[in-house]
Amino acid sequence: MSRAFVREDREDRPPDYRLPAPGSDYYDEACAWALITGADEGDTRSAEFATGCRWGEPRLVPHIRAILETAEARDQTRVAQLCRRFLRATT
């Protein structure tokens, strides 16, 4: 894994992603956001563990595309960059 995506100075406890119940209509969307947030913080592994989804999870693609569209409209370049990386990982 690239050192650019590894956070070495984090505390011993993983972040709390506050996901809804797995049966919730919003669970996949929350997982998509958690993975993007984790990647932005250099802690993709904790986000994968918390969500049960891996980076590039195909079922999250519609949610990642929606996040990407919003990020581009709001000029959130970092979020858009991470969404594109996620989408490349699905192919």
C-alpha positions, 0 to 999 in steps of 0.5 A, spaced: 500 500 500 502 506 498 505 510 504 500 516 502 494 512 504 497 510 511 496 514 517 502 512 522 500 517 527 493 515 529 491 513 536 490 506 538 482 506 537 479 506 530 475 512 528 467 511 529 464 511 523 457 511 526 453 507 520 446 506 520 443 499 521 445 494 516 438 493 513 437 501 513 436 504 506 441 508 507 447 503 509 450 503 502 450 510 502 453 511 509 458 505 507 461 509 501 462 515 505 465 512 510 470 509 505 471 516 502 472 519 509 477 513 511 481 514 505 482 521 506 484 520 513 489 515 510 485 509 514 482 505 509 483 499 512 479 501 518 473 504 514 473 497 510 473 493 517 467 498 520 463 497 513 464 490 511 466 493 504 472 493 501 475 499 497 472 498 490 466 494 492 461 494 486 455 495 490 457 502 492 458 504 485 452 508 484 453 512 491 460 513 489 458 516 483 453 520 486 458 523 491 463 524 485 457 528 482 456 532 488 463 533 489 465 536 482 459 541 483 461 543 489 469 544 487 471 539 492 477 536 488 479 531 494 473 528 495 472 527 487 479 525 486 478 519 492 471 517 488 475 516 482 480 512 485 474 508 488 471 507 481 478 505 478 478 500 483 472 496 481 474 495 474 
